[in-house]
Amino acid sequence: MLRRERTTHEPGAREREPLPLIEIVDKCFCHDTMEQIVDSLERVASETNDAWCISTLNRLKEALPLSLTVFLRSVSFFFLSKLI
């Protein structure tokens, strides 16, 4: 399983606890708009300095915003249609 590091939130804690990649994906890609997803990735990348977050964020910023929005809506529509 791919794991990432996160700091514990206990006072005086210095150890790093692994953060599962799936938790990062769930946290960052649960939003409805690309702007929210990018903001979430920026926040997690700055908090954790996670290489996967930084790489993903850079790739998203290289893409055309409209194409990302169209892709997000297409994927959302596909999954919503499967629920009905």
PDB file of N, CA, C and O in Angstrom:
ATOM      1  N   MET A   1       0.847  -1.179   0.000  1.00  0.00           N
ATOM      2  CA  MET A   1       0.000   0.000   0.000  1.00  0.00           C
ATOM      3  C   MET A   1       0.891   1.239   0.000  1.00  0.00           C
ATOM      4  O   MET A   1       1.870   1.311   0.743  1.00  0.00           O
ATOM      5  N   LEU A   2       0.550   2.190  -0.820  1.00  0.00           N
ATOM      6  CA  LEU A   2       1.279   3.452  -0.830  1.00  0.00           C
ATOM      7  C   LEU A   2       0.914   4.253   0.403  1.00  0.00           C
ATOM      8  O   LEU A   2      -0.263   4.370   0.744  1.00  0.00           O
ATOM      9  N   ARG A   3       1.897   4.798   1.064  1.00  0.00           N
ATOM     10  CA  ARG A   3       1.638   5.556   2.277  1.00  0.00           C
ATOM     11  C   ARG A   3       2.405   6.870   2.213  1.00  0.00           C
ATOM     12  O   ARG A   3       3.480   6.947   1.617  1.00  0.00           O
ATOM     13  N   ARG A   4       1.855   7.876   2.818  1.00  0.00           N
ATOM     14  CA  ARG A   4       2.486   9.182   2.913  1.00  0.00           C
ATOM     15  C   ARG A   4       2.653   9.508   4.390  1.00  0.00           C
ATOM     16  O   ARG A   4       2.081   8.846   5.256  1.00  0.00           O
ATOM     17  N   GLU A   5       3.435  10.525   4.657  1.00  0.00           N
ATOM     18  CA  GLU A   5       3.664  10.899   6.043  1.00  0.00           C
ATOM     19  C   GLU A   5       2.775  12.047   6.460  1.00  0.00           C
ATOM     20  O   GLU A   5       2.453  12.920   5.655  1.00  0.00           O
ATOM     21  N   ARG A   6       2.379  12.043   7.721  1.00  0.00           N
ATOM     22  CA  ARG A   6       1.665  13.180   8.290  1.00  0.00           C
ATOM     23  C   ARG A   6       2.183  13.379   9.706  1.00  0.00           C
ATOM     24  O   ARG A   6       2.630  12.439  10.362  1.00  0.00           O
ATOM     25  N   THR A   7       2.116  14.580  10.143  1.00  0.00           N
ATOM     26  CA  THR A   7       2.530  14.860  11.504  1.00  0.00           C
ATOM     27  C   THR A   7       1.374  14.586  12.439  1.00  0.00           C
ATOM     28  O   THR A   7       0.210  14.780  12.085  1.00  0.00           O
ATOM     29  N   THR A   8       1.699  14.140  13.621  1.00  0.00           N
ATOM     30  CA  THR A   8       0.644  13.928  14.597  1.00  0.00           C
ATOM     31  C   THR A   8       0.257  15.275  15.175  1.00  0.00           C
ATOM     32  O   THR A   8       1.074  16.195  15.204  1.00  0.00           O
ATOM     33  N   HIS A   9      -0.962  15.400  15.629  1.00  0.00           N
ATOM     34  CA  HIS A   9      -1.459  16.679  16.127  1.00  0.00           C
ATOM     35  C   HIS A   9      -1.419  16.763  17.641  1.00  0.00           C
ATOM     36  O   HIS A   9      -2.073  17.618  18.238  1.00  0.00           O
ATOM     37  N   GLU A  10      -0.659  15.884  18.259  1.00  0.00           N
ATOM     38  CA  GLU A  10      -0.538  15.925  19.707  1.00  0.00           C
ATOM     39  C   GLU A  10       0.543  16.930  20.087  1.00  0.00           C
ATOM     40  O   GLU A  10       1.561  17.039  19.405  1.00  0.00           O
ATOM     41  N   PRO A  11       0.323  17.658  21.168  1.00  0.00           N
ATOM     42  CA  PRO A  11       1.335  18.619  21.598  1.00  0.00           C
ATOM     43  C   PRO A  11       2.659  17.919  21.889  1.00  0.00           C
ATOM     44  O   PRO A  11       2.692  16.901  22.580  1.00  0.00           O
ATOM     45  N   GLY A  12       3.733  18.464  21.364  1.00  0.00           N
ATOM     46  CA  GLY A  12       5.063  17.928  21.609  1.00  0.00           C
ATOM     47  C   GLY A  12       5.398  16.709  20.768  1.00  0.00           C
ATOM     48  O   GLY A  12       6.499  16.175  20.897  1.00  0.00           O
ATOM     49  N   ALA A  13       4.503  16.253  19.921  1.00  0.00           N
ATOM     50  CA  ALA A  13       4.763  15.069  19.105  1.00  0.00           C
ATOM     51  C   ALA A  13       5.748  15.419  18.003  1.00  0.00           C
ATOM     52  O   ALA A  13       5.601  16.433  17.320  1.00  0.00           O
ATOM     53  N   ARG A  14       6.745  14.578  17.839  1.00  0.00           N
ATOM     54  CA  ARG A  14       7.751  14.822  16.811  1.00  0.00           C
ATOM     55  C   ARG A  14       7.784  13.718  15.767  1.00  0.00           C
ATOM     56  O   ARG A  14       8.418  13.871  14.723  1.00  0.00           O
ATOM     57  N   GLU A  15       7.118  12.623  16.034  1.00  0.00           N
ATOM     58  CA  GLU A  15       7.115  11.509  15.100  1.00  0.00           C
ATOM     59  C   GLU A  15       6.199  11.804  13.927  1.00  0.00           C
ATOM     60  O   GLU A  15       5.255  12.587  14.029  1.00  0.00           O
ATOM     61  N   ARG A  16       6.503  11.153  12.807  1.00  0.00           N
ATOM     62  CA  ARG A  16       5.654  11.269  11.632  1.00  0.00           C
ATOM     63  C   ARG A  16       4.938   9.943  11.451  1.00  0.00           C
ATOM     64  O   ARG A  16       5.544   8.874  11.519  1.00  0.00           O
ATOM     65  N   GLU A  17       3.651  10.034  11.223  1.00  0.00           N
ATOM     66  CA  GLU A  17       2.808   8.865  11.031  1.00  0.00           C
ATOM     67  C   GLU A  17       2.472   8.762   9.552  1.00  0.00           C
ATOM     68  O   GLU A  17       2.150   9.778   8.935  1.00  0.00           O
ATOM     69  N   PRO A  18       2.536   7.569   8.956  1.00  0.00           N
ATOM     70  CA  PRO A  18       2.240   7.460   7.523  1.00  0.00           C
ATOM     71  C   PRO A  18       0.794   7.834   7.199  1.00  0.00           C
ATOM     72  O   PRO A  18      -0.133   7.475   7.925  1.00  0.00           O
ATOM     73  N   LEU A  19       0.624   8.548   6.114  1.00  0.00           N
ATOM     74  CA  LEU A  19      -0.702   8.942   5.635  1.00  0.00           C
ATOM     75  C   LEU A  19      -0.983   8.155   4.360  1.00  0.00           C
ATOM     76  O   LEU A  19      -0.257   8.300   3.376  1.00  0.00           O
ATOM     77  N   PRO A  20      -2.027   7.321   4.360  1.00  0.00           N
ATOM     78  CA  PRO A  20      -2.317   6.533   3.156  1.00  0.00           C
ATOM     79  C   PRO A  20      -2.644   7.429   1.967  1.00  0.00           C
ATOM     80  O   PRO A  20      -3.314   8.452   2.110  1.00  0.00           O
ATOM     81  N   LEU A  21      -2.164   7.034   0.804  1.00  0.00           N
ATOM     82  CA  LEU A  21      -2.432   7.797  -0.413  1.00  0.00           C
ATOM     83  C   LEU A  21      -3.926   7.927  -0.647  1.00  0.00           C
ATOM     84  O   LEU A  21      -4.396   8.974  -1.093  1.00  0.00           O
ATOM     85  N   ILE A  22      -4.674   6.878  -0.353  1.00  0.00           N
ATOM     86  CA  ILE A  22      -6.124   6.927  -0.573  1.00  0.00           C
ATOM     87  C   ILE A  22      -6.765   8.015   0.292  1.00  0.00           C
ATOM     88  O   ILE A  22      -7.760   8.615  -0.116  1.00  0.00           O
ATOM     89  N   GLU A  23      -6.219   8.273   1.461  1.00  0.00           N
ATOM     90  CA  GLU A  23      -6.740   9.339   2.319  1.00  0.00           C
ATOM     91  C   GLU A  23      -6.480  10.707   1.703  1.00  0.00           C
ATOM     92  O   GLU A  23      -7.319  11.604   1.788  1.00  0.00           O
ATOM     93  N   ILE A  24      -5.322  10.862   1.085  1.00  0.00           N
ATOM     94  CA  ILE A  24      -5.002  12.124   0.402  1.00  0.00           C
ATOM     95  C   ILE A  24      -5.943  12.321  -0.782  1.00  0.00           C
ATOM     96  O   ILE A  24      -6.480  13.411  -0.981  1.00  0.00           O
ATOM     97  N   VAL A  25      -6.140  11.264  -1.567  1.00  0.00           N
ATOM     98  CA  VAL A  25      -7.023  11.346  -2.736  1.00  0.00           C
ATOM     99  C   VAL A  25      -8.448  11.673  -2.297  1.00  0.00           C
ATOM    100  O   VAL A  25      -9.094  12.544  -2.880  1.00  0.00           O
ATOM    101  N   ASP A  26      -8.937  10.979  -1.275  1.00  0.00           N
ATOM    102  CA  ASP A  26     -10.292  11.251  -0.769  1.00  0.00           C
ATOM    103  C   ASP A  26     -10.436  12.692  -0.298  1.00  0.00           C
ATOM    104  O   ASP A  26     -11.443  13.345  -0.569  1.00  0.00           O
ATOM    105  N   LYS A  27      -9.436  13.176   0.400  1.00  0.00           N
ATOM    106  CA  LYS A  27      -9.492  14.530   0.956  1.00  0.00           C
ATOM    107  C   LYS A  27      -9.448  15.595  -0.146  1.00  0.00           C
ATOM    108  O   LYS A  27     -10.142  16.608  -0.060  1.00  0.00           O
ATOM    109  N   CYS A  28      -8.645  15.368  -1.163  1.00  0.00           N
ATOM    110  CA  CYS A  28      -8.425  16.389  -2.184  1.00  0.00           C
ATOM    111  C   CYS A  28      -9.420  16.337  -3.340  1.00  0.00           C
ATOM    112  O   CYS A  28      -9.760  17.377  -3.905  1.00  0.00           O
ATOM    113  N   PHE A  29      -9.888  15.151  -3.698  1.00  0.00           N
ATOM    114  CA  PHE A  29     -10.717  15.009  -4.888  1.00  0.00           C
ATOM    115  C   PHE A  29     -12.194  14.806  -4.582  1.00  0.00           C
ATOM    116  O   PHE A  29     -12.943  14.342  -5.442  1.00  0.00           O
ATOM    117  N   CYS A  30     -12.620  15.143  -3.384  1.00  0.00           N
ATOM    118  CA  CYS A  30     -14.030  14.985  -3.026  1.00  0.00           C
ATOM    119  C   CYS A  30     -14.857  16.226  -3.365  1.00  0.00           C
ATOM    120  O   CYS A  30     -16.064  16.246  -3.124  1.00  0.00           O
ATOM    121  N   HIS A  31     -14.236  17.240  -3.909  1.00  0.00           N
ATOM    122  CA  HIS A  31     -14.912  18.508  -4.156  1.00  0.00           C
ATOM    123  C   HIS A  31     -15.628  18.534  -5.499  1.00  0.00           C
ATOM    124  O   HIS A  31     -15.409  17.670  -6.347  1.00  0.00           O
ATOM    125  N   ASP A  32     -16.477  19.525  -5.681  1.00  0.00           N
ATOM    126  CA  ASP A  32     -17.309  19.625  -6.878  1.00  0.00           C
ATOM    127  C   ASP A  32     -16.688  20.420  -8.019  1.00  0.00           C
ATOM    128  O   ASP A  32     -17.122  20.284  -9.163  1.00  0.00           O
ATOM    129  N   THR A  33     -15.696  21.235  -7.741  1.00  0.00           N
ATOM    130  CA  THR A  33     -15.089  22.059  -8.793  1.00  0.00           C
ATOM    131  C   THR A  33     -13.583  21.849  -8.819  1.00  0.00           C
ATOM    132  O   THR A  33     -12.975  21.456  -7.823  1.00  0.00           O
ATOM    133  N   MET A  34     -12.995  22.118  -9.976  1.00  0.00           N
ATOM    134  CA  MET A  34     -11.538  21.989 -10.102  1.00  0.00           C
ATOM    135  C   MET A  34     -10.822  23.000  -9.211  1.00  0.00           C
ATOM    136  O   MET A  34      -9.749  22.711  -8.682  1.00  0.00           O
ATOM    137  N   GLU A  35     -11.403  24.167  -9.046  1.00  0.00           N
ATOM    138  CA  GLU A  35     -10.789  25.178  -8.184  1.00  0.00           C
ATOM    139  C   GLU A  35     -10.677  24.660  -6.748  1.00  0.00           C
ATOM    140  O   GLU A  35      -9.654  24.846  -6.090  1.00  0.00           O
ATOM    141  N   GLN A  36     -11.730  24.015  -6.278  1.00  0.00           N
ATOM    142  CA  GLN A  36     -11.712  23.458  -4.925  1.00  0.00           C
ATOM    143  C   GLN A  36     -10.708  22.318  -4.808  1.00  0.00           C
ATOM    144  O   GLN A  36     -10.024  22.187  -3.793  1.00  0.00           O
ATOM    145  N   ILE A  37     -10.622  21.498  -5.844  1.00  0.00           N
ATOM    146  CA  ILE A  37      -9.671  20.386  -5.833  1.00  0.00           C
ATOM    147  C   ILE A  37      -8.247  20.912  -5.796  1.00  0.00           C
ATOM    148  O   ILE A  37      -7.429  20.432  -5.011  1.00  0.00           O
ATOM    149  N   VAL A  38      -7.943  21.892  -6.635  1.00  0.00           N
ATOM    150  CA  VAL A  38      -6.595  22.476  -6.665  1.00  0.00           C
ATOM    151  C   VAL A  38      -6.283  23.145  -5.326  1.00  0.00           C
ATOM    152  O   VAL A  38      -5.178  22.986  -4.807  1.00  0.00           O
ATOM    153  N   ASP A  39      -7.228  23.884  -4.765  1.00  0.00           N
ATOM    154  CA  ASP A  39      -7.013  24.513  -3.455  1.00  0.00           C
ATOM    155  C   ASP A  39      -6.713  23.462  -2.385  1.00  0.00           C
ATOM    156  O   ASP A  39      -5.822  23.647  -1.556  1.00  0.00           O
ATOM    157  N   SER A  40      -7.453  22.374  -2.412  1.00  0.00           N
ATOM    158  CA  SER A  40      -7.251  21.309  -1.438  1.00  0.00           C
ATOM    159  C   SER A  40      -5.876  20.662  -1.615  1.00  0.00           C
ATOM    160  O   SER A  40      -5.179  20.406  -0.634  1.00  0.00           O
ATOM    161  N   LEU A  41      -5.488  20.400  -2.858  1.00  0.00           N
ATOM    162  CA  LEU A  41      -4.159  19.843  -3.119  1.00  0.00           C
ATOM    163  C   LEU A  41      -3.059  20.793  -2.660  1.00  0.00           C
ATOM    164  O   LEU A  41      -2.060  20.355  -2.090  1.00  0.00           O
ATOM    165  N   GLU A  42      -3.235  22.088  -2.903  1.00  0.00           N
ATOM    166  CA  GLU A  42      -2.243  23.070  -2.452  1.00  0.00           C
ATOM    167  C   GLU A  42      -2.113  23.064  -0.937  1.00  0.00           C
ATOM    168  O   GLU A  42      -1.010  23.139  -0.396  1.00  0.00           O
ATOM    169  N   ARG A  43      -3.249  22.974  -0.261  1.00  0.00           N
ATOM    170  CA  ARG A  43      -3.244  22.968   1.204  1.00  0.00           C
ATOM    171  C   ARG A  43      -2.529  21.720   1.739  1.00  0.00           C
ATOM    172  O   ARG A  43      -1.682  21.823   2.626  1.00  0.00           O
ATOM    173  N   VAL A  44      -2.868  20.555   1.205  1.00  0.00           N
ATOM    174  CA  VAL A  44      -2.259  19.307   1.670  1.00  0.00           C
ATOM    175  C   VAL A  44      -0.772  19.282   1.317  1.00  0.00           C
ATOM    176  O   VAL A  44       0.048  18.842   2.123  1.00  0.00           O
ATOM    177  N   ALA A  45      -0.423  19.749   0.122  1.00  0.00           N
ATOM    178  CA  ALA A  45       0.988  19.780  -0.287  1.00  0.00           C
ATOM    179  C   ALA A  45       1.806  20.689   0.622  1.00  0.00           C
ATOM    180  O   ALA A  45       2.941  20.363   0.970  1.00  0.00           O
ATOM    181  N   SER A  46       1.240  21.818   1.003  1.00  0.00           N
ATOM    182  CA  SER A  46       1.991  22.735   1.879  1.00  0.00           C
ATOM    183  C   SER A  46       2.096  22.189   3.306  1.00  0.00           C
ATOM    184  O   SER A  46       3.089  22.427   3.994  1.00  0.00           O
ATOM    185  N   GLU A  47       1.074  21.463   3.744  1.00  0.00           N
ATOM    186  CA  GLU A  47       1.096  20.897   5.104  1.00  0.00           C
ATOM    187  C   GLU A  47       2.023  19.689   5.212  1.00  0.00           C
ATOM    188  O   GLU A  47       2.714  19.522   6.217  1.00  0.00           O
ATOM    189  N   THR A  48       2.038  18.843   4.174  1.00  0.00           N
ATOM    190  CA  THR A  48       2.758  17.574   4.256  1.00  0.00           C
ATOM    191  C   THR A  48       4.041  17.536   3.436  1.00  0.00           C
ATOM    192  O   THR A  48       4.888  16.671   3.657  1.00  0.00           O
ATOM    193  N   ASN A  49       4.194  18.459   2.498  1.00  0.00           N
ATOM    194  CA  ASN A  49       5.320  18.453   1.563  1.00  0.00           C
ATOM    195  C   ASN A  49       5.403  17.104   0.841  1.00  0.00           C
ATOM    196  O   ASN A  49       6.489  16.592   0.570  1.00  0.00           O
ATOM    197  N   ASP A  50       4.236  16.550   0.539  1.00  0.00           N
ATOM    198  CA  ASP A  50       4.131  15.237  -0.082  1.00  0.00           C
ATOM    199  C   ASP A  50       4.463  15.322  -1.566  1.00  0.00           C
ATOM    200  O   ASP A  50       3.917  16.162  -2.281  1.00  0.00           O
ATOM    201  N   ALA A  51       5.358  14.452  -2.030  1.00  0.00           N
ATOM    202  CA  ALA A  51       5.808  14.485  -3.423  1.00  0.00           C
ATOM    203  C   ALA A  51       4.675  14.194  -4.398  1.00  0.00           C
ATOM    204  O   ALA A  51       4.595  14.815  -5.458  1.00  0.00           O
ATOM    205  N   TRP A  52       3.796  13.250  -4.048  1.00  0.00           N
ATOM    206  CA  TRP A  52       2.685  12.922  -4.938  1.00  0.00           C
ATOM    207  C   TRP A  52       1.757  14.122  -5.093  1.00  0.00           C
ATOM    208  O   TRP A  52       1.329  14.425  -6.207  1.00  0.00           O
ATOM    209  N   CYS A  53       1.440  14.808  -3.999  1.00  0.00           N
ATOM    210  CA  CYS A  53       0.575  15.996  -4.052  1.00  0.00           C
ATOM    211  C   CYS A  53       1.195  17.083  -4.914  1.00  0.00           C
ATOM    212  O   CYS A  53       0.519  17.688  -5.746  1.00  0.00           O
ATOM    213  N   ILE A  54       2.459  17.324  -4.716  1.00  0.00           N
ATOM    214  CA  ILE A  54       3.153  18.371  -5.460  1.00  0.00           C
ATOM    215  C   ILE A  54       3.184  18.033  -6.949  1.00  0.00           C
ATOM    216  O   ILE A  54       2.928  18.894  -7.790  1.00  0.00           O
ATOM    217  N   SER A  55       3.498  16.781  -7.270  1.00  0.00           N
ATOM    218  CA  SER A  55       3.531  16.348  -8.665  1.00  0.00           C
ATOM    219  C   SER A  55       2.149  16.450  -9.313  1.00  0.00           C
ATOM    220  O   SER A  55       2.023  16.937 -10.436  1.00  0.00           O
ATOM    221  N   THR A  56       1.127  15.996  -8.615  1.00  0.00           N
ATOM    222  CA  THR A  56      -0.240  16.053  -9.137  1.00  0.00           C
ATOM    223  C   THR A  56      -0.680  17.491  -9.327  1.00  0.00           C
ATOM    224  O   THR A  56      -1.296  17.827 -10.339  1.00  0.00           O
ATOM    225  N   LEU A  57      -0.373  18.328  -8.375  1.00  0.00           N
ATOM    226  CA  LEU A  57      -0.721  19.741  -8.461  1.00  0.00           C
ATOM    227  C   LEU A  57      -0.056  20.399  -9.665  1.00  0.00           C
ATOM    228  O   LEU A  57      -0.697  21.157 -10.392  1.00  0.00           O
ATOM    229  N   ASN A  58       1.212  20.114  -9.874  1.00  0.00           N
ATOM    230  CA  ASN A  58       1.925  20.679 -11.024  1.00  0.00           C
ATOM    231  C   ASN A  58       1.325  20.214 -12.344  1.00  0.00           C
ATOM    232  O   ASN A  58       1.203  21.000 -13.283  1.00  0.00           O
ATOM    233  N   ARG A  59       0.948  18.936 -12.418  1.00  0.00           N
ATOM    234  CA  ARG A  59       0.330  18.410 -13.642  1.00  0.00           C
ATOM    235  C   ARG A  59      -1.018  19.073 -13.904  1.00  0.00           C
ATOM    236  O   ARG A  59      -1.333  19.409 -15.045  1.00  0.00           O
ATOM    237  N   LEU A  60      -1.808  19.261 -12.862  1.00  0.00           N
ATOM    238  CA  LEU A  60      -3.109  19.910 -13.029  1.00  0.00           C
ATOM    239  C   LEU A  60      -2.954  21.356 -13.486  1.00  0.00           C
ATOM    240  O   LEU A  60      -3.740  21.849 -14.295  1.00  0.00           O
ATOM    241  N   LYS A  61      -1.937  22.027 -12.962  1.00  0.00           N
ATOM    242  CA  LYS A  61      -1.717  23.428 -13.343  1.00  0.00           C
ATOM    243  C   LYS A  61      -1.208  23.567 -14.774  1.00  0.00           C
ATOM    244  O   LYS A  61      -1.341  24.633 -15.375  1.00  0.00           O
ATOM    245  N   GLU A  62      -0.626  22.497 -15.329  1.00  0.00           N
ATOM    246  CA  GLU A  62      -0.164  22.522 -16.716  1.00  0.00           C
ATOM    247  C   GLU A  62      -1.313  22.339 -17.706  1.00  0.00           C
ATOM    248  O   GLU A  62      -1.219  22.770 -18.855  1.00  0.00           O
ATOM    249  N   ALA A  63      -2.388  21.705 -17.265  1.00  0.00           N
ATOM    250  CA  ALA A  63      -3.515  21.393 -18.145  1.00  0.00           C
ATOM    251  C   ALA A  63      -4.386  22.631 -18.359  1.00  0.00           C
ATOM    252  O   ALA A  63      -4.344  23.587 -17.585  1.00  0.00           O
ATOM    253  N   LEU A  64      -5.162  22.583 -19.415  1.00  0.00           N
ATOM    254  CA  LEU A  64      -6.104  23.664 -19.685  1.00  0.00           C
ATOM    255  C   LEU A  64      -7.252  23.594 -18.682  1.00  0.00           C
ATOM    256  O   LEU A  64      -7.839  22.528 -18.496  1.00  0.00           O
ATOM    257  N   PRO A  65      -7.581  24.703 -18.037  1.00  0.00           N
ATOM    258  CA  PRO A  65      -8.655  24.694 -17.031  1.00  0.00           C
ATOM    259  C   PRO A  65      -9.989  24.173 -17.566  1.00  0.00           C
ATOM    260  O   PRO A  65     -10.690  23.435 -16.873  1.00  0.00           O
ATOM    261  N   LEU A  66     -10.336  24.551 -18.785  1.00  0.00           N
ATOM    262  CA  LEU A  66     -11.609  24.097 -19.345  1.00  0.00           C
ATOM    263  C   LEU A  66     -11.614  22.576 -19.533  1.00  0.00           C
ATOM    264  O   LEU A  66     -12.620  21.920 -19.261  1.00  0.00           O
ATOM    265  N   SER A  67     -10.502  22.020 -19.994  1.00  0.00           N
ATOM    266  CA  SER A  67     -10.454  20.570 -20.189  1.00  0.00           C
ATOM    267  C   SER A  67     -10.584  19.832 -18.866  1.00  0.00           C
ATOM    268  O   SER A  67     -11.214  18.775 -18.815  1.00  0.00           O
ATOM    269  N   LEU A  68     -10.009  20.359 -17.802  1.00  0.00           N
ATOM    270  CA  LEU A  68     -10.143  19.743 -16.480  1.00  0.00           C
ATOM    271  C   LEU A  68     -11.585  19.797 -15.995  1.00  0.00           C
ATOM    272  O   LEU A  68     -12.092  18.829 -15.428  1.00  0.00           O
ATOM    273  N   THR A  69     -12.239  20.922 -16.217  1.00  0.00           N
ATOM    274  CA  THR A  69     -13.630  21.081 -15.800  1.00  0.00           C
ATOM    275  C   THR A  69     -14.533  20.132 -16.574  1.00  0.00           C
ATOM    276  O   THR A  69     -15.421  19.507 -15.993  1.00  0.00           O
ATOM    277  N   VAL A  70     -14.313  20.020 -17.875  1.00  0.00           N
ATOM    278  CA  VAL A  70     -15.114  19.112 -18.703  1.00  0.00           C
ATOM    279  C   VAL A  70     -14.885  17.669 -18.249  1.00  0.00           C
ATOM    280  O   VAL A  70     -15.838  16.897 -18.140  1.00  0.00           O
ATOM    281  N   PHE A  71     -13.641  17.305 -17.987  1.00  0.00           N
ATOM    282  CA  PHE A  71     -13.338  15.955 -17.531  1.00  0.00           C
ATOM    283  C   PHE A  71     -14.021  15.664 -16.192  1.00  0.00           C
ATOM    284  O   PHE A  71     -14.614  14.599 -16.020  1.00  0.00           O
ATOM    285  N   LEU A  72     -13.943  16.595 -15.252  1.00  0.00           N
ATOM    286  CA  LEU A  72     -14.564  16.408 -13.948  1.00  0.00           C
ATOM    287  C   LEU A  72     -16.068  16.221 -14.084  1.00  0.00           C
ATOM    288  O   LEU A  72     -16.645  15.340 -13.446  1.00  0.00           O
ATOM    289  N   ARG A  73     -16.695  17.029 -14.897  1.00  0.00           N
ATOM    290  CA  ARG A  73     -18.153  16.900 -15.092  1.00  0.00           C
ATOM    291  C   ARG A  73     -18.502  15.577 -15.772  1.00  0.00           C
ATOM    292  O   ARG A  73     -19.510  14.956 -15.437  1.00  0.00           O
ATOM    293  N   SER A  74     -17.689  15.148 -16.709  1.00  0.00           N
ATOM    294  CA  SER A  74     -17.938  13.877 -17.390  1.00  0.00           C
ATOM    295  C   SER A  74     -17.837  12.710 -16.422  1.00  0.00           C
ATOM    296  O   SER A  74     -18.695  11.826 -16.413  1.00  0.00           O
ATOM    297  N   VAL A  75     -16.800  12.709 -15.616  1.00  0.00           N
ATOM    298  CA  VAL A  75     -16.620  11.636 -14.637  1.00  0.00           C
ATOM    299  C   VAL A  75     -17.750  11.673 -13.614  1.00  0.00           C
ATOM    300  O   VAL A  75     -18.293  10.628 -13.258  1.00  0.00           O
ATOM    301  N   SER A  76     -18.104  12.843 -13.146  1.00  0.00           N
ATOM    302  CA  SER A  76     -19.194  12.975 -12.172  1.00  0.00           C
ATOM    303  C   SER A  76     -20.508  12.478 -12.762  1.00  0.00           C
ATOM    304  O   SER A  76     -21.261  11.768 -12.096  1.00  0.00           O
ATOM    305  N   PHE A  77     -20.785  12.851 -14.012  1.00  0.00           N
ATOM    306  CA  PHE A  77     -22.011  12.415 -14.658  1.00  0.00           C
ATOM    307  C   PHE A  77     -22.035  10.900 -14.814  1.00  0.00           C
ATOM    308  O   PHE A  77     -23.068  10.264 -14.602  1.00  0.00           O
ATOM    309  N   PHE A  78     -20.904  10.329 -15.181  1.00  0.00           N
ATOM    310  CA  PHE A  78     -20.802   8.871 -15.354  1.00  0.00           C
ATOM    311  C   PHE A  78     -21.140   8.161 -14.042  1.00  0.00           C
ATOM    312  O   PHE A  78     -21.942   7.227 -14.032  1.00  0.00           O
ATOM    313  N   PHE A  79     -20.538   8.596 -12.942  1.00  0.00           N
ATOM    314  CA  PHE A  79     -20.778   7.925 -11.666  1.00  0.00           C
ATOM    315  C   PHE A  79     -22.187   8.172 -11.153  1.00  0.00           C
ATOM    316  O   PHE A  79     -22.787   7.279 -10.555  1.00  0.00           O
ATOM    317  N   LEU A  80     -22.718   9.344 -11.371  1.00  0.00           N
ATOM    318  CA  LEU A  80     -24.104   9.617 -10.961  1.00  0.00           C
ATOM    319  C   LEU A  80     -25.084   8.770 -11.764  1.00  0.00           C
ATOM    320  O   LEU A  80     -26.081   8.298 -11.218  1.00  0.00           O
ATOM    321  N   SER A  81     -24.816   8.573 -13.042  1.00  0.00           N
ATOM    322  CA  SER A  81     -25.719   7.765 -13.860  1.00  0.00           C
ATOM    323  C   SER A  81     -25.698   6.300 -13.431  1.00  0.00           C
ATOM    324  O   SER A  81     -26.685   5.591 -13.627  1.00  0.00           O
ATOM    325  N   LYS A  82     -24.611   5.843 -12.861  1.00  0.00           N
ATOM    326  CA  LYS A  82     -24.515   4.463 -12.366  1.00  0.00           C
ATOM    327  C   LYS A  82     -25.304   4.267 -11.087  1.00  0.00           C
ATOM    328  O   LYS A  82     -25.697   3.144 -10.770  1.00  0.00           O
ATOM    329  N   LEU A  83     -25.542   5.339 -10.345  1.00  0.00           N
ATOM    330  CA  LEU A  83     -26.286   5.267  -9.096  1.00  0.00           C
ATOM    331  C   LEU A  83     -27.789   5.204  -9.309  1.00  0.00           C
ATOM    332  O   LEU A  83     -28.532   4.723  -8.453  1.00  0.00           O
ATOM    333  N   ILE A  84     -28.226   5.695 -10.457  1.00  0.00           N
ATOM    334  CA  ILE A  84     -29.670   5.772 -10.721  1.00  0.00           C
ATOM    335  C   ILE A  84     -30.215   4.453 -11.202  1.00  0.00           C
ATOM    336  O   ILE A  84     -31.410   4.339 -11.472  1.00  0.00           O
TER     337      ILE A  84
END
